[in-house]
Amino acid sequence: LILQREEHISNAGQLAIHHGRGHRFRTICTGRRFGKTLCLTGELLDRAHHEGGEYGWVAPTYNVAERGLEAFRAIADGLIEITGRAPTLVKIPAKDGTTARVWFLSADNPDNIRGYGFKGLVVDEAASVSPDVWNYVLRPTIGQTMGWAVLISTPKARNWFFDLFTRGQDLTQADYRSYRFRSIDNPYFPQA
């Protein structure tokens, strides 16, 4: 749908992230304005279109989740339908004729996330999400489906996000992969 051709990717770092789709857990640690949100928006649109199903986009607050929603509007306006508010739902036409759905949720009230089941999950600003929310609320949403998760964030001390990032650097951990980029690795970021 959106990412059928690699020239739609705005930078080499984003392309590397997309090529890592075979890993169940990807941790992406970058500087601000690298393009994490647009990168994962494009990937979610592509996966939802080709694979159908239910997906989640979770952020520490609805305000942060709204940035992901704005990215969907920016790159898929006219292709998607957006309904609801807190939670917001993005409906994407799937290749098989069904409608894929992406739920935008906030981790500040994790009980509202319980009960969802996803094929894939993006956790935006993951380093600001509580480890208990990841372990006991978010990870179970992909447990039954054996779904994937992409955790994107700027660094924030040595917490659970750091632990997963470290695990993704260990090449013996086949389900995990980590990526690290600077803000200036984005070709649209002023080099000065």
Residue pairs with C-beta under 8 A, 6 or more apart in sequence:
1 45
1 46
1 49
1 50
1 76
1 79
1 92
2 8
2 42
2 45
2 46
2 49
2 75
2 76
3 9
3 18
3 42
3 43
3 45
3 46
4 46
6 15
8 42
9 15
9 18
9 39
9 42
10 35
10 38
10 186
10 187
10 188
11 35
11 185
11 186
11 187
11 188
12 185
13 30
13 34
13 35
13 179
13 181
13 185
13 186
14 35
14 38
14 39
14 42
16 179
17 26
17 28
17 39
17 43
17 150
17 179
18 39
18 42
18 43
20 26
20 177
20 179
21 43
21 148
23 148
23 168
23 174
23 175
23 176
23 177
24 146
24 147
24 148
24 149
24 175
24 176
25 148
25 149
25 150
25 151
25 164
25 167
25 168
25 175
25 176
25 177
26 148
26 149
26 150
26 151
26 168
26 176
26 177
26 178
26 179
27 126
27 150
27 151
27 161
27 164
27 165
27 167
27 168
27 176
27 177
27 178
27 179
28 36
28 39
28 150
28 151
28 152
28 153
28 178
28 179
28 180
28 181
29 153
29 154
29 155
29 161
29 165
29 178
29 179
29 180
30 36
30 152
30 154
30 179
30 180
30 181
30 182
30 183
30 185
31 154
31 181
31 182
31 183
31 184
31 185
32 154
32 183
33 183
33 186
33 189
34 181
34 182
34 183
34 185
34 186
34 189
35 186
35 188
36 124
36 152
36 153
37 67
37 68
37 71
37 124
37 152
38 71
38 74
38 75
39 152
40 68
40 122
40 124
40 150
40 152
41 68
41 71
41 72
41 75
41 76
42 75
43 150
44 55
44 57
44 102
44 120
44 122
45 72
45 75
45 76
45 79
45 80
45 92
47 55
47 119
47 120
48 55
48 92
48 94
48 100
48 101
48 102
49 92
49 93
49 94
49 95
49 100
50 94
50 95
51 94
51 100
51 119
52 94
52 95
52 96
52 98
52 99
52 100
53 94
53 100
53 101
53 118
53 119
53 120
53 145
54 100
54 101
54 102
54 103
54 116
54 117
54 118
54 119
55 100
55 101
55 102
55 103
55 118
55 119
55 120
55 121
55 122
56 102
56 103
56 105
56 113
56 116
56 118
56 120
56 121
56 122
56 138
56 141
57 65
57 68
57 69
57 102
57 103
57 104
57 105
57 121
57 122
57 124
58 65
58 105
58 106
58 107
58 113
58 121
58 122
58 123
58 124
58 129
58 138
59 65
59 67
59 68
59 104
59 105
59 106
59 107
59 123
59 124
59 125
60 106
60 107
60 108
60 124
60 125
60 128
60 129
61 106
61 107
61 108
62 86
62 104
62 106
62 108
64 124
64 125
65 88
65 104
65 105
65 106
65 124
66 104
67 124
68 104
68 122
68 124
69 82
69 88
69 90
69 104
72 80
72 82
72 90
72 102
73 80
73 82
76 92
79 92
79 93
80 90
80 91
80 92
81 90
81 91
82 88
82 89
82 90
82 91
83 89
83 91
86 106
87 103
87 104
87 105
87 106
87 112
88 103
88 104
89 101
89 102
89 103
89 104
90 101
90 102
90 104
91 99
91 100
91 101
92 99
92 100
92 101
92 102
93 99
93 100
94 100
103 116
103 118
105 112
105 113
105 116
106 112
107 113
107 123
107 129
107 130
107 133
107 137
107 138
110 130
110 132
110 133
110 136
110 137
111 137
113 133
113 137
113 138
113 141
114 137
116 141
117 141
117 142
117 144
117 145
118 141
118 142
118 145
118 147
119 142
119 145
119 147
119 148
120 142
120 147
120 148
120 149
120 150
121 138
121 141
121 142
121 147
121 148
121 149
121 150
122 149
122 150
122 152
123 129
123 134
123 138
123 149
123 150
123 151
123 152
123 153
124 152
124 153
125 152
125 153
125 154
126 134
126 151
126 152
126 153
126 161
127 153
127 154
127 155
127 156
127 157
127 159
127 161
127 162
128 153
128 156
129 138
129 161
131 159
131 160
134 160
135 160
138 149
139 149
141 147
142 148
142 149
151 161
151 164
153 161
155 162
164 176
164 178
165 178
165 180
166 178
167 173
167 176
167 178
168 176
168 177
168 178
168 179
169 178
170 176
183 189
184 191
